[in-house]
């Protein structure tokens, strides 16, 4: 998710679509088609972005996917990005002086971000996430990701989406009044054809799947989420 201090992701994608245009062979129409409509990323856009580590890092910072700035926990001054022979090629370093001695505190560029959960490269994590969210992860078969890596990331992405839905659903009258309440229960349940088009399942088949795995999708309340979302809503997110 983008941070509060980041530029809207659509504007960042537009900017880098323009930056990457010269790297795409062909006329203007082909470049625009390959990199996607303004503000909408394509697989090819992500692929070209990952090819250039400098563009990738700046894109991640500007979109808020990694921190734009980081405060040193020792001296409470802002750290600076410096090149280093590590997998990400760059780290946060504190150059401020304490009693005439450089602080020297270091933090990974992944600190406090989505990427801290993996040992994969920043580009690989971005590509995996893009394809899983867009349901095009079958295209990753040529990139030699281990099957357990794919399975772990699918589960992780789905869990993050579920957490986001729970945290951003509006409480009205004691009910979670989010997209599920409005779209599914108030609209799609009344129209079998639209339900099938949206979920690629008929309502009958959806109910059958739900009854088979309801126990696995049922969560108990805990400190972070006092009122977990219902199994039906979780299944909607997973199949969507």
Secondary structure, DSSP 4 states (H G I P E B T S, - for coil): ---TTSPPHHHHHHHHHHHHGGGS-S-HHHHHHHH-STT---HHHHHHHHH-HHHHHHHHHHTTSS-S--B-TTT-SB-EEEE-SSTTSEEEE---EETTEE---EEETTTTSGGGG-SS-HHHHHHHHHHHHTT-GGGGGGGT--HHHHHHHHHHHHHHHHHHHHHHSEEETTEEESHIIIIIITTGGG-HHHHHHHHSS-HHHHHHHHHHHHHHH-----SS-SSPPPHHHHHHHHH-
